[in-house]
Amino acid sequence: MDFRRTLEAPDQINNRLFRRILLSSVVCGALLSLQACSNADDVTAGSEPTPSITSVTNFWPHRSSPLAQPDAYETNIDALLAQMSVEEKVGQMIQAELQSVTPDDVRNYHLGSILNGGGSYPDGVKDAPVEAWLAIADQFYLASVDQSEGRVAIPLLWGTDAVHGHNNVMGATLFPHNIGLGATRNPELVRAIAKATAREMSVIGQDWNFAPTLAVARNARWGRTYEAYAEEPELLYTYGKAVTEGLQGAIGDDWFGPGRVLATAKHWIADGGTDGGIDRGDAKISERELRDIHAQGYFGALDAGVQSVMASFSSWQGEKLHGHQYLLTDVLKQKLGFDGFIIGDWSGHQIVEGCQPDSCAQAVNAGLDLFMAPEQWRELHANTVAQVKRGEIPMARIDDAVRRILRVKFRAGLFDTVRPSERPYAGHTEWLGAEEHRKLARRAVRESLVLLKNNNGLLPLDPTSHILVAGDGAHHIGKQSGGWSLTWQGTDTTNDDFPGATSIYQGLAQQINAAGGRVQLSEGSDDSELDLSEAIPDVAIVVFGEDPYAEIEGDVTHLGYLSRADLELLRRLQARGIPVVSVFLSGRPMWVNPYLNASDAFVAAWLPGTEGAGIADVLLRNTQGDIQYDFTGKLSFSWPASVNPPPLGSDDEEYAPLFPYGFGLSYADGQELEKLSEESVIDLKNPNEN
Ligand code: GLC
């Protein structure tokens, strides 16, 4: 049974959304720089322009690059271009994946960059030491600047997804995923996290982060909802700017200083606005929504001088973004003044009509500057060179793409630097998982927590009492970290894979034991492990929720949380008269009415990362009996009242969320939550039969 609701006709959604957008753009115009808002000639409601180049480009705000001063680099770039063969130029436009490329390949094909995808490490070794990362980074770099046989020396960039800390490297600090950072409403915190992440990347010689994701996720069925900060655009401008500056350094003194890396605003555009929340699907939305909802984060990143943008796998109005001339070139480059480069997503060019993994002139002609070509990059190189020689791709387009890539490399200081292992922070392992970073992450965990229920003022808890900590998320670093955590999906890991990390249980136990209390761990969710023979605990904290996932693997058809075992555990504890605090781990807001009813207190903890102690900091009083930290988190995604809500953020009259965007209790709130309906179209007793 497919729970995906048939959406209303687009114009009805658009009108509701239009009212909301109009309000936000008025507010936005008052609060933020004009860049965040459209100061273009507004199009009257209802006359949504058809996406044609002439009539609509005045619909977007005209911007120029904040770095548009006459670049000293342009003359150097002219000189390099004059020396480069077509093969060398096309080499700069191809990025191969670590497992399918060698330093000799970089030398012979003149490749301008490489990447390591989620779960890809030197020699495929998950616990590869810092020295191994640096050694291979040096080899690739030296191959790229090898001038033997008349080659042109152009330093290589190494890109990676450090989307919540340097999450692909063992021992790194993993911060809360973006859905939790959105709940903090704290752009300065997010800036500091980005800076710390860049520093940890520099330890192992990587200089390019495929972050920030600036999606506005309008349907929580999307498997990448947790990579988004919010369902509404209002946070995105400030967050997009803050993260870009945290990674690259702010324009001016900090710009690409020591420990800074290239940022990538992704995925352009409306990756979070697809029909049904289907990953890589089609955003059947108006151009006004593109601009006023999905572009806001990019305005912030562009104002911060972001130097790369990643094209989305998704489509707009049925046309793939990877081949979308209007949105890649006319809007992003010409109208919005983006003068860095556009990189494709993981062989994303192949889904453009008429394209293959090893051949796609259409994408280059539409404005793609750099192919992310994990595997078939050799054939792609050869075919692209041939297409240039046959005139299917104008040399002017190639020169523009390579100019953009070289401009970014000059701006990032690549032509003035040394091999990765000799750069600032390189090899300084004290910065990988540094105490300073872990404290920052622990603070982010505290500020990301959202209190949805606290009946009878159960929280905060007395640490001197007898506390049972239960649930399969209580002592599971992988589950509390989510996707993109050492592996792409965040699965197939053990706690030993996260040295220096603290599970939620460990954080609680440390404080309860220090206070002279008693703590019990019961990770299973059935009675056999629940040894209550000695004494009934004063309270139970049960940590449960979604197992890790990433991208399309996380797409769902409804928002019901369906774990019978977890629900029965909560109900058994309540039946024994034990007050229950639920700590819910999830990458999205979910329908959990039965679990709310079976809990006296309920905390949305999202995906907190390695510093689980942040949860104890808020749930427990200190030894003097005072509140250590109050809840400050506010929902950046409205919480559903049904299994199958309409798209997020809609003004749909029937869309009444259980907890609205912006909701979050603090200890001072004496709100009691009444018993909720448990009616759903899903039979919780036999969830798998739906
Ligand atoms: C993935 C993601 C993108 C990521 C890229 C490289 O498929 O869509 O966000 O940066 O591939 O790992």
Residues whose N, C-alpha, C, O or C-beta is under 5 A from the ligand:
A	BS01	GLC	G117 G118 D161 F210 D345 W346
